[in-house]
C-alpha cells in the first residue's frame, strides 16, 4: 500500500511539469539569403531579379 501511495505522489507532483507548453523556450533565427530563399524569386520584376533573368548578374543561391 505504501508503494501505491508513493507512486500516486510522484504522479501528482509530475503533473505540473507535463502541463508546460510544448516548445516553450525554442526560437529559430534565420540570417542571410537563406531567409528569403535566394535570388531571383519567381515572378520578381525588381532590378536585381531582372538583371539575373537578363544574364547580367549571377543568381544568389541558398547554401
Buried (B, 14 or more C-beta within 10 A) or exposed (E): EEEEEEEEEEEEEEEEEEEEEEEEEEEEEEEEEEEEEBBBEEEEEEEEBEBBEEEEBEEBEEE
